[in-house]
Amino acid sequence: MYDHIVTEHEAVDPSVATLMVDKESGEYIDEVTVTVTSSFANATIVYTTDGTAPTASSPRATGSVTLTFTSTTTLRAGVLHNGQVKNTITRTYKIRSSQARKLHAFFIAPTGWTGTIYCWAWNAQLGNQNYTGGTWPGAACNLVGSKLYNGLDIWEWDGGTVGDDIPTGIIFSNQGSPQTADLAFVNGAYYNQNGILSFATGDVNLDGAVTSADVTELYNVLLGASDTYAFNADVDGDGAVTAADVTTVYSIILGN
């Protein structure tokens, strides 16, 4: 799912050093190496890699710290100043294996698009290599949520599993016409007619907030009580819906 990614900044105290991160939240292949740098060379950086808020007892570094992640990780870092953690930032890095990862995208169909939604996906850097059959309008999407988002249908294009090469562009259409403009492809992203929609990591029910209601929906999926949001329940991006996804959402809620 998601691909819905967290990039957060708390209110900044201008009297304290600020932090810069050289990698934005997003999806990376196999691993990602991230450097967090303070605007003051002698500032103490404290950080966590489990999504919880950093404290004075968290791992620390002076001036900068470089970390490598090989699995999906939520990094939170702040500046320790007079015993308090200030200017905290959050980045979430989803790690996918280059050997096999799910290629997919979601589309929220506008009112009036009542036919089957089709997807056309290509890579402009590889001679317009096509991932959707090569004949317009491409591949049919699957209806995964009927009237589920503000009364609109949610469709998913499932491109199977791939390695490093993924599309650079994508178009959605109502059985060929009307269609969206050429849109930049982001794996696992949610789109509407105008482009990418942003949902926070952990917003399982797509209501715009990460709350206990999302935990409830995860439990419903895990226990087989409801599969309404099963398509959006793999919060940690490891390819399966497990108790680890519940833990991730709890960490996000407590961290907020």
C-alpha positions as CSV (number, residue, x, y, z in Angstrom):
1,M,0.0,0.0,0.0
2,Y,1.4,3.0,1.1
3,D,2.6,4.2,-0.9
4,H,1.3,6.8,1.7
5,I,4.5,8.3,3.3
6,V,5.2,10.3,6.5
7,T,7.3,13.4,6.6
8,E,6.6,15.4,9.7
9,H,8.1,18.5,11.4
10,E,7.2,19.7,14.9
11,A,7.1,23.4,15.7
12,V,10.7,24.8,15.3
13,D,12.4,26.5,18.2
14,P,14.6,29.1,16.4
15,S,17.1,29.3,19.3
16,V,17.9,25.6,18.9
17,A,19.7,23.8,16.1
18,T,17.6,22.4,13.3
19,L,18.1,19.0,11.6
20,M,18.5,18.2,7.9
21,V,18.0,14.8,6.4
22,D,19.6,13.9,3.1
23,K,16.9,11.3,2.1
24,E,13.2,12.1,2.0
25,S,10.5,9.7,3.1
26,G,9.8,7.2,0.3
27,E,10.3,3.7,-1.0
28,Y,13.8,2.4,-1.5
29,I,15.2,-0.8,-2.9
30,D,17.0,-3.2,-0.6
31,E,18.4,-0.6,1.7
32,V,18.8,3.2,2.3
33,T,21.6,5.1,4.0
34,V,20.5,8.3,5.7
35,T,22.5,11.1,7.2
36,V,21.0,13.5,9.7
37,T,22.9,16.7,10.1
38,S,22.5,19.5,12.7
39,S,22.7,23.2,11.7
40,F,25.1,23.5,14.7
41,A,28.2,21.3,14.6
42,N,28.2,20.7,18.4
43,A,24.5,20.0,18.8
44,T,23.5,16.7,20.3
45,I,21.2,14.6,18.1
46,V,19.0,12.0,19.7
47,Y,17.0,9.5,17.5
48,T,14.9,6.4,17.4
49,T,14.2,4.0,14.6
50,D,10.9,2.4,15.9
51,G,8.7,5.4,15.3
52,T,8.6,6.5,19.0
53,A,9.5,10.0,20.1
54,P,13.2,10.4,20.9
55,T,14.1,11.2,24.5
56,A,17.2,12.2,26.4
57,S,18.0,8.5,26.9
58,S,17.7,7.7,23.2
59,P,20.8,6.9,21.1
60,R,22.7,10.1,20.4
61,A,25.4,11.7,18.2
62,T,27.1,15.0,17.9
63,G,26.6,17.1,14.8
64,S,25.5,14.3,12.5
65,V,24.7,10.7,12.3
66,T,24.6,8.2,9.4
67,L,22.3,5.2,9.5
68,T,21.5,2.4,7.1
69,F,18.1,0.7,7.0
70,T,17.5,-2.7,5.3
71,S,13.8,-3.0,6.4
72,T,10.9,-0.5,6.6
73,T,11.8,2.0,9.3
74,T,10.4,5.2,10.8
75,L,13.2,7.5,11.9
76,R,12.5,10.2,14.4
77,A,15.3,12.6,15.4
78,G,15.6,15.7,17.5
79,V,18.1,18.1,19.2
80,L,18.7,17.6,22.9
81,H,18.8,21.0,24.4
82,N,18.9,21.6,28.2
83,G,17.5,18.2,28.8
84,Q,14.6,18.5,26.4
85,V,14.2,17.2,22.8
86,K,13.5,20.0,20.4
87,N,12.8,20.4,16.6
88,T,11.9,16.8,16.0
89,I,11.6,15.5,12.5
90,T,10.2,12.2,11.2
91,R,10.9,10.2,8.1
92,T,9.5,6.8,7.0
93,Y,11.6,4.7,4.7
94,K,9.8,1.7,3.0
95,I,12.3,-0.9,1.9
96,R,11.4,-3.2,-0.9
97,S,13.4,-6.1,-2.1
98,S,14.9,-5.8,-5.6
99,Q,14.2,-9.5,-6.1
100,A,10.4,-9.1,-5.9
101,R,8.1,-6.3,-5.0
102,K,4.5,-5.6,-5.8
103,L,3.9,-3.1,-8.5
104,H,0.5,-1.3,-8.0
105,A,-1.3,2.0,-7.7
106,F,-4.8,3.1,-6.6
107,F,-7.3,5.3,-8.3
108,I,-10.3,7.1,-6.8
109,A,-12.7,7.4,-9.7
110,P,-14.6,10.7,-10.0
111,T,-18.3,10.9,-10.2
112,G,-19.4,9.9,-13.7
113,W,-16.7,7.4,-14.3
114,T,-19.0,4.4,-14.0
115,G,-17.2,1.9,-16.2
116,T,-14.2,-0.3,-15.4
117,I,-11.1,1.8,-14.7
118,Y,-8.1,1.0,-16.9
119,C,-4.5,1.8,-16.3
120,W,-1.7,2.6,-18.8
121,A,1.8,2.6,-17.3
122,W,5.2,3.0,-19.0
123,N,8.8,3.8,-18.4
124,A,10.1,6.7,-20.5
125,Q,13.7,6.0,-19.6
126,L,13.5,2.5,-21.1
127,G,12.1,3.3,-24.5
128,N,8.6,3.7,-23.2
129,Q,8.5,0.1,-22.0
130,N,4.9,-0.7,-21.2
131,Y,3.7,-2.5,-18.1
132,T,0.0,-2.8,-19.0
133,G,-0.1,-4.9,-22.2
134,G,1.0,-2.4,-24.8
135,T,-2.5,-1.8,-26.3
136,W,-4.6,1.1,-25.2
137,P,-6.4,1.5,-22.8
138,G,-4.1,-0.9,-21.0
139,A,-4.9,-3.2,-18.1
140,A,-8.2,-3.3,-16.2
141,C,-8.0,-2.3,-12.6
142,N,-9.7,-4.2,-9.7
143,L,-12.5,-2.6,-7.7
144,V,-11.3,-2.8,-4.1
145,G,-13.6,-0.3,-2.4
146,S,-17.1,0.5,-3.6
147,K,-18.2,4.0,-2.6
148,L,-15.5,3.8,0.1
149,Y,-13.8,7.2,-0.2
150,N,-16.3,10.1,0.1
151,G,-18.8,8.0,-1.8
152,L,-16.3,7.3,-4.6
153,D,-15.0,3.9,-5.8
154,I,-11.4,2.9,-5.2
155,W,-9.7,0.9,-7.9
156,E,-6.3,-0.9,-7.8
157,W,-4.0,-1.6,-10.7
158,D,-2.0,-4.7,-9.9
159,G,1.2,-5.0,-12.0
160,G,2.4,-8.1,-10.4
161,T,5.9,-8.4,-8.9
162,V,8.9,-6.7,-10.4
163,G,12.6,-6.0,-9.7
164,D,14.2,-2.6,-10.0
165,D,12.5,-1.4,-13.2
166,I,9.2,0.3,-12.5
167,P,7.0,2.8,-14.5
168,T,7.8,6.5,-14.7
169,G,4.3,7.5,-15.9
170,I,0.7,6.3,-15.5
171,I,-2.7,7.2,-16.9
172,F,-6.1,6.1,-15.6
173,S,-9.2,6.1,-17.8
174,N,-12.8,5.2,-17.8
175,Q,-12.6,2.3,-20.3
176,G,-10.4,4.5,-22.5
177,S,-12.2,7.8,-22.2
178,P,-12.2,10.1,-20.4
179,Q,-8.7,9.8,-19.0
180,T,-6.3,11.6,-16.7
181,A,-3.3,13.5,-17.8
182,D,0.1,11.8,-17.9
183,L,0.9,11.4,-14.2
184,A,4.2,10.7,-12.5
185,F,4.2,7.1,-11.2
186,V,4.8,6.4,-7.5
187,N,4.5,2.8,-6.5
188,G,1.6,2.2,-4.2
189,A,0.3,5.8,-4.4
190,Y,-3.3,6.9,-4.4
191,Y,-4.4,9.0,-7.3
192,N,-7.5,11.0,-8.3
193,Q,-8.3,12.7,-11.6
194,N,-5.8,15.5,-10.7
195,G,-2.8,13.6,-9.4
196,I,-1.5,12.0,-6.3
197,L,-3.4,12.2,-3.0
198,S,-1.4,12.2,0.3
199,F,-2.4,9.9,3.1
200,A,-0.4,9.5,6.2
201,T,1.3,6.1,6.9
202,G,-1.1,4.2,9.1
203,D,-4.3,5.9,7.9
204,V,-5.8,2.5,7.1
205,N,-9.4,3.8,6.7
206,L,-8.4,6.8,4.6
207,D,-10.2,9.3,6.8
208,G,-7.3,11.7,7.0
209,A,-6.1,10.9,10.5
210,V,-4.2,8.0,12.2
211,T,-6.4,7.0,15.2
212,S,-7.6,4.0,17.1
213,A,-10.2,3.5,14.4
214,D,-7.3,2.4,12.1
215,V,-6.2,-0.1,14.7
216,T,-9.7,-1.5,14.8
217,E,-9.7,-1.9,11.0
218,L,-6.4,-3.7,11.1
219,Y,-7.7,-6.1,13.7
220,N,-10.8,-6.7,11.6
221,V,-8.6,-7.7,8.7
222,L,-6.3,-9.9,10.9
223,L,-9.2,-11.7,12.5
224,G,-11.2,-12.1,9.3
225,A,-14.1,-10.0,10.6
226,S,-14.0,-7.6,7.7
227,D,-11.8,-7.2,4.6
228,T,-13.1,-3.7,3.7
229,Y,-9.7,-2.1,4.1
230,A,-7.5,-5.2,3.5
231,F,-6.1,-3.5,0.4
232,N,-4.6,-0.7,2.6
233,A,-3.7,-2.7,5.7
234,D,0.0,-3.6,4.9
235,V,1.2,-0.5,6.8
236,D,4.9,-1.5,7.2
237,G,5.1,-2.5,3.5
238,D,6.5,-6.0,4.1
239,G,4.0,-7.7,1.8
240,A,1.8,-9.2,4.5
241,V,-0.8,-8.0,7.1
242,T,0.4,-9.0,10.5
243,A,0.6,-7.9,14.1
244,A,3.6,-5.8,13.1
245,D,1.3,-3.5,11.2
246,V,-0.7,-3.0,14.4
247,T,2.4,-2.2,16.3
248,T,3.4,0.3,13.6
249,V,0.1,2.2,13.8
250,Y,0.2,2.2,17.6
251,S,3.7,3.7,17.4
252,I,2.5,6.4,15.1
253,I,-0.5,7.3,17.3
254,L,1.7,7.5,20.4
255,G,4.3,9.5,18.6
256,N,1.8,12.1,17.6
